[in-house]
Amino acid sequence: MKMQRRLWFAAVVTALTLAGCGSSSDKGNSSSSAGSGELTVWVDAARLPVAQAYVKEHPDKKVKIVTFDGDGNGATSLQTKIQLWNRTGNGWPDVIFSEQVNDPVWMAQKPFEFAAPVKGLIPDNLLSQWPAPSTAQCTVNGTQYCVQDNLAQVVLWVNKKLMDKFHYTVPKTWQEWAALGQKVATEHPGYIVGTVGESFSHWIYLWGNQCPLEQLKGDNNLLINSSDSHCTRVATLLDPLIQNGTVPPLSVFTPDFAKKYGGADDKVLLMPGPSWYAQAVFDQTLHVPAGRITAAAPLQWESETPVTTGQVGGGPWIISKHSKNLQGAADFVIWATTVFNPTGKEARPGYPAYAPLAVKWLAAQASNKYYAADPTPALQAAATQVWQGWNLVTYPDQPVWSNTVVTQLVAGKSLSSQLQPLGDALAKAAEAAGYAVTRN
Amino acid sequence: MRSPATDEEIGGPAASSPRAQATRRRGLRRARGLPFVLLYLPFLIMFGIGPMIYAVVLAFTSDAGDWTGFRNFTRTIHDYRFLPAFQHILLYTSVWLGSLIVFVVGLALVLHGRANHVSSAFRFLFYMPGALAGAASVLVWLFMLDPSVSPGSFLLRHVLGSDLFVQSIAPGKLPFIFAMIAFWTGAGGWIVVMYGALNTIPHELEEAARIDGAGPVTIALRVKLPLIRKWIAYMAILSFATGTQLFVEPQLVNQASLGMVPDTWSSNQLAYQLAFRYGDFNGAAAISVDLLMIGLLGAVLVVTRTGLFRTEN
């Protein structure tokens, strides 16, 4: 009897620990916006200035700003939060910004059903100014559920100062780029022509080169074919460069990277990367001084046309369908995407998705002293070249890439040998999310 | 019919009287103890027993509330993340628990043999890392494991063979890394507890052993160790439950490594993901019940093997 009671005690300790863990992450909920005038907005750190600027411009409006990880690197914070809000029946914010371009896909569907259709909330004459591919990415089952903050087309970032110093010409094709990588390894070891250690490196190298890892065939049928020649040929191209250290499996957002390749004597010669790299990576993370960096057109595969490129981001604004202040929420989103456009150091980090704003932003970038040369022609050209064969799905693929491929690249394995495990892991993630998967 | 009655008559009065007395005494003790636990009881029911019953109910029902038997259990067992998560936990718990028992008991025994001021200084030193609880200690360890900022970078380079943070947290090293983090945050407290336990050993006993010719090592292993056996068992039970329910460390490293460590590394994380990402509260409850059973089983084994709650002499 006594022992039994003690056993219960142990069980209770067990349960307490379990209960404690379950609730530890529930904190930080915002209360739901009670009055019709109040607005709760969830943003990532990069979008905090927008929200703060809105508050400054509209002193009459009560806006509560909450910052969160933005679902960065494939985190699923929003899924867990929305699950909880749905379960408790309150607490939803009115507006959310997510770094994950695919978030609206699950937000629009069961069991989350969080996103409100934007038609009717944002006037049609504004909505029509977003480029068609951007609108398509926000459209789920025929209804548009978000507007993108920025376009995140991948271009080739070039360190003009270093390229001139080494007397190299900017590559136009992936083959020229790889040949240059080999040359750099022998002539200027320590310098790099890219990096493959990001949680989104597959979007840069595999998406841009038409590797079918997320291709919807019908509503719920997903093609994941990592042994497609479009995938294997990129891996074969990259492997020697990963091997010789000119494309290290290291993220630009790690202290290690900044220490090795950043700063005033930076060692980044070239880097395929999205449009927001100039400000967010080269300027603010690596502290590469002004007058060095510019953008070149996305790399082409041999002479194949049309040229396609990848996409890293394109974060959407989503309005909650539970909002008691839908008009206020829409007003915020309209202001953030079509009006907000400071200049100089506070300029928007990314290429605005809303076309009329993009024109103004590009004009400012063209004369921005940070660049060694005008990056806007390359950015503008790449905006329409994002490959459409990579669809948005309900699950995040970044962690799959990170923990199946990047960890192995760090351990010295080749990318070619990791394509099969990547396909397998993606297929499992897709099946767990409810997709029917085709592998070839 | 006759003989059992005779037995009772013979053995009855002599045997039942002390037993009845003992029962009465125990009843009295229980009544006196009641006010002490009364304040705790509502919380225990609300946050302990209640959620546990809720988890068990959820584990055996569907989201519509229908009885499903063991379907939630078989479904989660066949999840592709289930087996790796439990393998990680098994390896982690055995490494951690093993080092915890060996080092905590060893260090406590060594400390107990020292002069008082030396041992109190060391006790404080060992306790220090434990003052940083949970998440905070993990954050400190994230820096410790990054060769570019760590004060122990030469150790990382030569022992772990890592020049970069991503190499420190390579998948194969993770169970050991987490065991190390958990050891340094938890060991200090247990060393103090064990030291307290050693202090309850009567001095005469040690004296007697010494007169009989036992050296400090023999005293530690043959006299002190058996006497604190129950304390060790107690530590093992609590630590086993904590170990199998690992959550904070992998969760934070998942964020810090930009997703290189899966967010379903441990079984508790898998339960969390199932519940809050997939909305599968029943599957999550099934995994929680799995963990509860593992914890209970571990406790039963330790209790029966060590006679932890045997009160008679």
Boltz contact constraints between the chains, C-beta under 6 A:
constraints:
  - contact:
      token1: [A, 3]
      token2: [B, 309]
      max_distance: 6.0
  - contact:
      token1: [A, 6]
      token2: [B, 309]
      max_distance: 6.0
  - contact:
      token1: [A, 10]
      token2: [B, 299]
      max_distance: 6.0
  - contact:
      token1: [A, 11]
      token2: [B, 296]
      max_distance: 6.0
  - contact:
      token1: [A, 12]
      token2: [B, 48]
      max_distance: 6.0
  - contact:
      token1: [A, 14]
      token2: [B, 241]
      max_distance: 6.0
  - contact:
      token1: [A, 14]
      token2: [B, 292]
      max_distance: 6.0
  - contact:
      token1: [A, 14]
      token2: [B, 295]
      max_distance: 6.0
  - contact:
      token1: [A, 15]
      token2: [B, 48]
      max_distance: 6.0
  - contact:
      token1: [A, 15]
      token2: [B, 51]
      max_distance: 6.0
  - contact:
      token1: [A, 15]
      token2: [B, 52]
      max_distance: 6.0
  - contact:
      token1: [A, 16]
      token2: [B, 48]
      max_distance: 6.0
  - contact:
      token1: [A, 17]
      token2: [B, 245]
      max_distance: 6.0
  - contact:
      token1: [A, 18]
      token2: [B, 288]
      max_distance: 6.0
  - contact:
      token1: [A, 19]
      token2: [B, 47]
      max_distance: 6.0
  - contact:
      token1: [A, 19]
      token2: [B, 51]
      max_distance: 6.0
  - contact:
      token1: [A, 21]
      token2: [B, 247]
      max_distance: 6.0
  - contact:
      token1: [A, 73]
      token2: [B, 258]
      max_distance: 6.0
  - contact:
      token1: [A, 73]
      token2: [B, 259]
      max_distance: 6.0
  - contact:
      token1: [A, 74]
      token2: [B, 259]
      max_distance: 6.0
  - contact:
      token1: [A, 76]
      token2: [B, 277]
      max_distance: 6.0
  - contact:
      token1: [A, 79]
      token2: [B, 277]
      max_distance: 6.0
  - contact:
      token1: [A, 80]
      token2: [B, 276]
      max_distance: 6.0
  - contact:
      token1: [A, 80]
      token2: [B, 277]
      max_distance: 6.0
  - contact:
      token1: [A, 83]
      token2: [B, 276]
      max_distance: 6.0
  - contact:
      token1: [A, 83]
      token2: [B, 279]
      max_distance: 6.0
  - contact:
      token1: [A, 111]
      token2: [B, 279]
      max_distance: 6.0
  - contact:
      token1: [A, 199]
      token2: [B, 258]
      max_distance: 6.0
  - contact:
      token1: [A, 199]
      token2: [B, 259]
      max_distance: 6.0
  - contact:
      token1: [A, 251]
      token2: [B, 258]
      max_distance: 6.0
  - contact:
      token1: [A, 255]
      token2: [B, 148]
      max_distance: 6.0
  - contact:
      token1: [A, 256]
      token2: [B, 148]
      max_distance: 6.0
  - contact:
      token1: [A, 256]
      token2: [B, 164]
      max_distance: 6.0
  - contact:
      token1: [A, 259]
      token2: [B, 148]
      max_distance: 6.0
  - contact:
      token1: [A, 398]
      token2: [B, 259]
      max_distance: 6.0
  - contact:
      token1: [A, 399]
      token2: [B, 259]
      max_distance: 6.0
  - contact:
      token1: [A, 402]
      token2: [B, 259]
      max_distance: 6.0
  - contact:
      token1: [A, 402]
      token2: [B, 260]
      max_distance: 6.0
  - contact:
      token1: [A, 403]
      token2: [B, 260]
      max_distance: 6.0
  - contact:
      token1: [A, 403]
      token2: [B, 262]
      max_distance: 6.0
  - contact:
      token1: [A, 406]
      token2: [B, 260]
      max_distance: 6.0
  - contact:
      token1: [A, 407]
      token2: [B, 171]
      max_distance: 6.0
  - contact:
      token1: [A, 407]
      token2: [B, 260]
      max_distance: 6.0
  - contact:
      token1: [A, 410]
      token2: [B, 166]
      max_distance: 6.0
  - contact:
      token1: [A, 428]
      token2: [B, 80]
      max_distance: 6.0
